């Protein structure tokens, strides 16, 4: 798996529907993790740390509404976009879904093409670098399309790993990322890398960001990880 490949958690109890959506999401360039009930979904959210969740309302045991409520009640997953799928078309149901924290609400039957567009739209908000957008934080500018970084208008030389680290930090300034989360996002879930490697590359990133002067914008949070700002 490419470390830059966004992960979609698809939660759908109908196998045929899950297969169709998984095929189309993979064709769009996403990595797809799947769950077929609410309990499995909550476990997968913790294990996979997905970039976006496509969640069916009607699930066995734990409903999609409850899964969404739990996702949005936890600090570590609150900002993860949730697109809820439902055959419930009444306004009161849509309102309930959105008030529970869903970022979008798609009524069945739906157009797969439209759903893919909605997934991309939510991803642009959640992971702008994966959508090829420009990120800015104070005097640092990162162009994820051209892979160029400047600070106070001066070009910075960054290795590919340092670039991906900086992209991750700049997407969510202030968020504290653990070493394990950075390994998943920057190196990829299928690659084994010692967590101490993260510290080495953080050191390189700090050096690169200060190559023309300026303070260190990265913050070490003892026992938790690293953050930008």
GUDRENVEX-757405 format. One record per residue (C-alpha): x negated, y, z negated; chain; residue in three letters. Coordinates in steps of 0.001 Angstrom, whole numbers. Each point is the difference from the previous one (the first is absolute). Example, Ala and Ser with C-alpha at 12.3 -4.5 7.8 and 13.67 -1.06 7.14 Angstrom:
% residues 2
NODE        c1        c2        c3   kenu   lumfi
NODE    -12300     -4500     -7800      A     ala
NODE     -1370      3440       660      A     ser
END
This chain:
% residues 229
NODE        c1        c2        c3   kenu   lumfi
NODE         0         0         0      A     unk
NODE     -1194      3508       818      A     unk
NODE      -397      2120     -3108      A     unk
NODE      1810      2828      1815      A     unk
NODE      2980     -2229       861      A     unk
NODE      2993      1119     -2091      A     unk
NODE      1901     -2700     -1909      A     unk
NODE      3778      -305       142      A     unk
NODE      1780     -2111     -2619      A     unk
NODE      3092     -1428      1699      A     unk
NODE      2663     -1179     -2450      A     unk
NODE      2804     -1855      1793      A     unk
NODE      1735     -3247      -971      A     unk
NODE      1201      -895      3512      A     unk
NODE     -2813     -1961      1664      A     unk
NODE       990       862      3586      A     unk
NODE       202      3712      -756      A     unk
NODE     -3307      -156     -1871      A     unk
NODE     -1670     -1653      2994      A     unk
NODE      1270      2656      2435      A     unk
NODE     -1077      2898     -2199      A     unk
NODE     -3364     -1562      -800      A     unk
NODE      -712      -529      3719      A     unk
NODE       853      3610       830      A     unk
NODE     -1924      1462     -2925      A     unk
NODE     -3115     -1983       929      A     unk
NODE       404      1160      3603      A     unk
NODE       -51      3566     -1359      A     unk
NODE     -3385      -700     -1611      A     unk
NODE      1103      -645     -3565      A     unk
NODE     -1100     -2751     -2320      A     unk
NODE      3193     -1650     -1288      A     unk
NODE       488     -1575     -3422      A     unk
NODE      3342     -1739      -522      A     unk
NODE      2357      -749     -2892      A     unk
NODE      3389     -1698       181      A     unk
NODE      1471      1016     -3361      A     unk
NODE      -224      2793     -2534      A     unk
NODE     -2141     -1819     -2559      A     unk
NODE     -2574      -922      2644      A     unk
NODE        87      3586      1295      A     unk
NODE      -963      1453     -3378      A     unk
NODE     -2919     -2425      -281      A     unk
NODE     -1129       829      3549      A     unk
NODE       144      3746      -675      A     unk
NODE     -2499      -446     -2827      A     unk
NODE     -2231     -2405      1930      A     unk
NODE        32      1627      3437      A     unk
NODE       171      3721      -875      A     unk
NODE      1876       586      3298      A     unk
NODE        -7      3312      1827      A     unk
NODE      3743      -213       701      A     unk
NODE      2886     -2339      -939      A     unk
NODE      2907     -1035      2218      A     unk
NODE      2591     -1274     -2473      A     unk
NODE      3343     -1715       536      A     unk
NODE      2751       998     -2459      A     unk
NODE      1677     -3430      -219      A     unk
NODE     -2547     -2373     -1500      A     unk
NODE       480     -3096     -2173      A     unk
NODE      -593       340     -3750      A     unk
NODE     -1465      3515      -173      A     unk
NODE      1704      2452      2372      A     unk
NODE     -1839      2382      2285      A     unk
NODE      1385      2925     -2005      A     unk
NODE     -1591     -1380     -3180      A     unk
NODE     -3282      -719      1797      A     unk
NODE       -32      3590      1272      A     unk
NODE       787      1361     -3458      A     unk
NODE     -2893     -1914     -1551      A     unk
NODE     -2427      1048      2762      A     unk
NODE       905      3665      -426      A     unk
NODE      -149      -168     -3817      A     unk
NODE     -3671     -1041       -21      A     unk
NODE     -2661      2683       332      A     unk
NODE     -2269     -2179      2153      A     unk
NODE      2702      -716      2615      A     unk
NODE      2262      3067      -287      A     unk
NODE     -1452      1616      3126      A     unk
NODE       285     -3151      2161      A     unk
NODE      2695       651      2637      A     unk
NODE      3017     -2327       -69      A     unk
NODE      2306      -422      2995      A     unk
NODE      3199     -1735     -1092      A     unk
NODE      1958     -2198      2410      A     unk
NODE      3683      -561      -698      A     unk
NODE      3287      -981      1608      A     unk
NODE      1643      2398     -2451      A     unk
NODE       918      2997      2159      A     unk
NODE      2139      1964     -2429      A     unk
NODE     -1347      3395     -1001      A     unk
NODE       124      -934     -3688      A     unk
NODE     -2318     -2973       683      A     unk
NODE     -2472      2118      1965      A     unk
NODE       -45      2554     -2787      A     unk
NODE      -540     -2725     -2608      A     unk
NODE     -2910     -1433      1997      A     unk
NODE     -1660      3400       385      A     unk
NODE       617       958     -3626      A     unk
NODE     -1661     -3235     -1098      A     unk
NODE     -3130      1282      1743      A     unk
NODE       172     -1383      3547      A     unk
NODE     -1759      2353      2424      A     unk
NODE      2207     -1038      2917      A     unk
NODE      3198     -2025       450      A     unk
NODE       683     -2015      3170      A     unk
NODE      3425     -1535       617      A     unk
NODE       374     -3473      1526      A     unk
NODE       261      -797      2834      A     unk
NODE     -2865      2291       977      A     unk
NODE     -2260       557      2975      A     unk
NODE     -3416     -1601      -582      A     unk
NODE     -1566      2815      2045      A     unk
NODE      1589      2593     -2281      A     unk
NODE     -1123     -1883     -3112      A     unk
NODE     -3593       -90      1297      A     unk
NODE       169      3763       566      A     unk
NODE      1236       518     -3566      A     unk
NODE     -2825     -2193     -1348      A     unk
NODE     -2557      2073      1914      A     unk
NODE      1571      3242     -1242      A     unk
NODE      -169     -1100     -3642      A     unk
NODE     -3562     -1241       475      A     unk
NODE     -1088      3384      1386      A     unk
NODE      1119      1495     -3285      A     unk
NODE     -1550     -2687     -2195      A     unk
NODE     -3235      -674      1939      A     unk
NODE      -670      2921      2329      A     unk
NODE     -3502     -1199       896      A     unk
NODE      1426     -3250      1399      A     unk
NODE      2208      2105      2268      A     unk
NODE     -2992      1912      1371      A     unk
NODE       797      3246     -1819      A     unk
NODE     -2354      2677     -1356      A     unk
NODE      -439       162     -3779      A     unk
NODE     -1161      2993     -2018      A     unk
NODE     -1010       372     -3624      A     unk
NODE     -1456      3318     -1171      A     unk
NODE     -2979       637      2341      A     unk
NODE      -126     -3595      1351      A     unk
NODE      1654      -881      3314      A     unk
NODE       258     -3547      1345      A     unk
NODE      1209      -748      3529      A     unk
NODE       991     -3675        45      A     unk
NODE       389       -25      3783      A     unk
NODE     -3487      1290       865      A     unk
NODE     -1616     -1377     -3189      A     unk
NODE     -1530      3369      -832      A     unk
NODE      -361      1553     -3435      A     unk
NODE      -936      3584      -813      A     unk
NODE      -502      1904     -3230      A     unk
NODE       150      3785        71      A     unk
NODE      -123      -327      3782      A     unk
NODE     -3254     -1998        32      A     unk
NODE       -30     -3528      1444      A     unk
NODE      -699     -2838     -2438      A     unk
NODE     -1638     -3290       902      A     unk
NODE      1900     -2927     -1530      A     unk
NODE      -314     -3727       557      A     unk
NODE      3159     -1902       991      A     unk
NODE       603     -1324     -3521      A     unk
NODE      -453      3451     -1550      A     unk
NODE      2396      1415      2612      A     unk
NODE      2697     -2534      -952      A     unk
NODE      -576       704     -3701      A     unk
NODE       389      3735       548      A     unk
NODE      3141      -573      2118      A     unk
NODE      1533     -1986     -2849      A     unk
NODE      -798      2672     -2584      A     unk
NODE      1204      2865      2198      A     unk
NODE      3344     -1666       692      A     unk
NODE       885       252     -3692      A     unk
NODE     -2131      2586     -1824      A     unk
NODE       105      -475     -3746      A     unk
NODE       969     -3666       165      A     unk
NODE     -2319     -2303     -1916      A     unk
NODE     -1029     -3029      2092      A     unk
NODE     -1387     -3083     -1721      A     unk
NODE     -2977     -1770      1531      A     unk
NODE      2254     -2918       975      A     unk
NODE      2464      2310      1757      A     unk
NODE     -2833      1687      1889      A     unk
NODE     -1356     -3402      1044      A     unk
NODE      3422      -960      1397      A     unk
NODE       495      3300      1828      A     unk
NODE     -3535       631      1285      A     unk
NODE     -1555     -3428       470      A     unk
NODE      3161     -2058       565      A     unk
NODE      1739     -2708     -1999      A     unk
NODE     -1584     -2890      1878      A     unk
NODE     -3592      1000      -692      A     unk
NODE     -1782      -805     -3258      A     unk
NODE     -2110      2899     -1223      A     unk
NODE     -1318       476     -3515      A     unk
NODE      1669      2907     -1807      A     unk
NODE     -3444      1507      -677      A     unk
NODE      -227       615      3745      A     unk
NODE      2711      2620      -460      A     unk
NODE     -2228      1912     -2429      A     unk
NODE     -2874       -43      2519      A     unk
NODE      2151      1443      2781      A     unk
NODE      1584      2567     -2332      A     unk
NODE     -3549      1167      -732      A     unk
NODE      -713       266      3721      A     unk
NODE      3245      1897       577      A     unk
NODE      -852      2466     -2772      A     unk
NODE     -3414       605      1566      A     unk
NODE      1537       464      3462      A     unk
NODE      2605      2468     -1258      A     unk
NODE     -2719      2130     -1612      A     unk
NODE     -2513      -119      2876      A     unk
NODE       567      3724       728      A     unk
NODE       567       982     -3625      A     unk
NODE      3236       271     -1917      A     unk
NODE      1196     -1769     -3105      A     unk
NODE       958     -3644      -351      A     unk
NODE      3762      -271       641      A     unk
NODE       179     -3635     -1117      A     unk
NODE       921      -871     -3552      A     unk
NODE      -958     -3149     -1885      A     unk
NODE      2743     -1166     -2358      A     unk
NODE     -1604     -2248     -2593      A     unk
NODE      1562     -3460       -37      A     unk
NODE      2399       864      2838      A     unk
NODE     -1838       942      3202      A     unk
NODE      -460      3073      2154      A     unk
NODE      2037      2967      1194      A     unk
NODE      -342      3041      2234      A     unk
NODE       537      3110     -2088      A     unk
END
